Amino acid sequence: MALSTQLKDYTIKLPAAAVAANQSECFAYAQPTNQEIEQLAAQFGAPLMVLDCEAIRRQYHALKNALPGVALHFALKPLPHAAVVRTLLAEGASFDLATSGEIDLVASEGVPSERTIHSHPIKRDSDIRDALAYGCTVFVVDNINELEKFIAYKDQAEILVRLSFRNKDAFADLSKKFGCSQEMAIEIITYAQQLGIRIKGLSFHVGSQTASPTKYVDAINTCAKVIAQVSELGLPALSTLDIGGGFPVPYSADVLPIDVFCAPINVALAQLPETMQILAEPGRFIVASCVTSVASVMGQAEREGKTWYYLDDGIYGSFSGLMFDEAAYPIDSAKQDGMRFDSVLAGPTCDSIDVVSESIMLPKLNNGDLIISRMMGAYTLATATDFNFFKRAEVVVLNEQVHSQVLTG
Ligand SMILES: *Cc1c(COP(=O)(O)O)cnc(C)c1O
């Protein structure tokens, strides 16, 4: 993926005292303060994305604890960044890949291929060959046409069949575009047996930022039926269930704490055969909270009684998630004092849809003042463009080496 090579990274080391404090609190970790963010913006300029690896560790372990026995494959799509890959690799995570660019990124960071799966349901022959050349051998299909692509690779590849479960409540109803019915799954598995292609198990994705665990429970229950049906038909037993991504994070509205959210999912998983290997493909949950973005005010104008502040980052940049992802990021000015007025935050491009907020209460700002946005890690940079030649925000990486720093004193 070209993204990671287009971004400049700077590794910042926090003072040893701060590192030790984080370590001893064992993931009870505070986000970078506004003051720290302002210092970084003064040093590196705006727009800037501050990527805190400690937040990635915290989220990874929170989900790991909430889903005991489930192998977590981080889906690179929401934030395909080398520092994220390195941090998760060091914590023992596995990875969920969808493109050859993502394979290049994990391969260049030394991720062992046994710790990866390839979950794009629709692939070119070259995508399959790139994955196999790297050593990734687990693939996803949801139709017969796709299954037949594996006739040539039946000695190397193993297949997960993706089922669809519609979810109108999710940010992204991924089951509209991918996945098959229960009946089609059986048809694919039966045909695979005739072709000599190994079926490893089933997968699904209930949709991103799913508010209720019921979607997972229903999907797991249906998969349990398919698993039983496969045995009854005398087909080779399925060994794996991949419960996908979709785990929610608190943007502006609160969501269930992750251990509460996962409790019914664990109950549903417990009814599966004991030998069943369970995977998940979390993306947003791992990275949403790890990035704080900073933009600065380029100029301002009074229009119809409101002040419009024009930022150096917008809808075509780090705030692309406002268009593609409907995420409501907590956005505020670095300046906290002074009376607040209903204001507009606009992006820098000459396009009229490039508005970050139509209505936000802000103190009177000067040009150059900073706007700080939290929870900007998932589907932000990843979907940013250089439209109008406004460069994407650069990335500053914090706390990447926390463990080795502590070890070397
Ligand atoms: C996008 C995606 C994910 C990650 O989903 P989140 O909602 O970000 O957790 C996982 N698996 C697949 C197949 C995806 O397309």
Ligand as a Chemical Component Dictionary entry (heavy atoms), coordinates in Angstrom:
data_LIG
# 
_chem_comp.id                   LIG 
_chem_comp.type                 NON-POLYMER 
_chem_comp.pdbx_formal_charge   0 
_chem_comp.three_letter_code    LIG 
# 
loop_
_chem_comp_atom.comp_id 
_chem_comp_atom.atom_id 
_chem_comp_atom.alt_atom_id 
_chem_comp_atom.type_symbol 
_chem_comp_atom.charge 
_chem_comp_atom.model_Cartn_x 
_chem_comp_atom.model_Cartn_y 
_chem_comp_atom.model_Cartn_z 
_chem_comp_atom.pdbx_ordinal 
LIG C1 C1 C 0 -12.821 -3.919 7.227  1  
LIG C2 C2 C 0 -12.754 -5.346 7.606  2  
LIG C3 C3 C 0 -12.417 -5.718 8.917  3  
LIG C4 C4 C 0 -12.253 -4.721 10.029 4  
LIG O1 O1 O 0 -13.493 -4.283 10.438 5  
LIG P1 P1 P 0 -13.682 -3.273 11.687 6  
LIG O2 O2 O 0 -15.109 -2.940 11.648 7  
LIG O3 O3 O 0 -12.789 -2.110 11.434 8  
LIG O4 O4 O 0 -13.287 -4.031 12.909 9  
LIG C5 C5 C 0 -12.299 -7.075 9.190  10 
LIG N1 N1 N 0 -12.488 -8.010 8.240  11 
LIG C6 C6 C 0 -12.806 -7.688 6.975  12 
LIG C7 C7 C 0 -13.001 -8.771 5.979  13 
LIG C8 C8 C 0 -12.957 -6.354 6.616  14 
LIG O5 O5 O 0 -13.297 -6.035 5.361  15 
# 
loop_
_chem_comp_bond.comp_id 
_chem_comp_bond.atom_id_1 
_chem_comp_bond.atom_id_2 
_chem_comp_bond.value_order 
_chem_comp_bond.pdbx_ordinal 
LIG C1 C2 SING 1  
LIG C2 C3 SING 2  
LIG C2 C8 DOUB 3  
LIG C3 C4 SING 4  
LIG C3 C5 DOUB 5  
LIG C4 O1 SING 6  
LIG O1 P1 SING 7  
LIG P1 O2 DOUB 8  
LIG P1 O3 SING 9  
LIG P1 O4 SING 10 
LIG C5 N1 SING 11 
LIG N1 C6 DOUB 12 
LIG C6 C7 SING 13 
LIG C6 C8 SING 14 
LIG C8 O5 SING 15 
# 
